[in-house]
Amino acid sequence: MSHERVVNKITKSKVDYAITLMKSITHHEKLGNQQTILDNLWELSGFRSNYIFQKKFREIEGVSVKYFFDQISK
């Protein structure tokens, strides 16, 4: 397996983990620090910066993090 494919799989796993975290906080509507968790989601998911997280999330999922979260929160 090439280095690039390994990196892509790791990135996809990080995005999947971020989605799992988002889904878990939607179940806790009364959780007061929900926005704080969203603000730090990139770090919790293992990305080096919010910019890279936002970019990779959009590449993989096709929508922004905020849009995705808003859709699963409905």
C-alpha positions in Angstrom: 0.0 0.0 0.0 1.4 3.4 -0.9 2.1 6.1 1.6 -0.6 8.3 0.0 -3.3 5.6 0.4 -2.3 5.1 4.0 -2.6 8.8 4.7 -6.0 9.0 3.0 -7.3 6.1 5.1 -6.1 7.7 8.3 -7.7 11.0 7.2 -11.0 9.3 6.5 -10.8 7.6 9.9 -10.3 10.9 11.6 -13.3 12.4 9.8 -15.4 9.3 10.7 -14.4 9.8 14.3 -15.5 13.5 14.1 -18.8 12.4 12.8 -19.2 9.9 15.6 -18.4 12.7 18.1 -21.0 15.0 16.5 -23.7 12.3 16.6 -23.0 11.7 20.3 -23.3 15.4 21.2 -26.6 15.7 19.3 -28.1 13.1 21.7 -27.2 15.4 24.6 -29.2 18.5 23.7 -29.0 19.9 27.2 -25.2 19.6 27.2 -24.1 23.1 27.9 -20.7 22.8 26.2 -22.0 21.5 22.9 -20.6 24.6 21.0 -17.2 24.2 22.8 -17.0 20.6 21.6 -17.8 21.7 18.1 -15.2 24.4 18.2 -12.6 21.9 19.3 -13.7 19.0 17.1 -10.7 19.3 14.8 -8.4 18.8 17.7 -10.4 16.0 19.3 -10.4 14.2 15.9 -6.6 14.4 15.6 -6.1 17.1 13.0 -3.3 19.6 13.2 -5.5 22.6 12.5 -9.1 23.6 12.1 -8.4 24.7 8.5 -7.1 21.2 7.5 -10.1 19.6 9.3 -12.6 21.8 7.5 -11.0 21.2 4.2 -10.7 17.4 4.5 -14.2 17.1 5.9 -15.6 18.9 2.9 -13.5 16.8 0.5 -14.7 13.5 2.1 -18.3 14.4 3.0 -19.1 17.0 0.4 -20.5 19.5 2.9 -19.2 21.8 5.6 -18.9 20.6 9.2 -21.5 23.2 10.3 -24.0 22.1 7.6 -23.4 18.4 8.5 -23.9 19.1 12.2 -27.1 21.2 11.5 -28.5 18.3 9.4 -27.9 15.6 12.0 -29.2 17.8 14.8 -32.7 18.2 13.3 
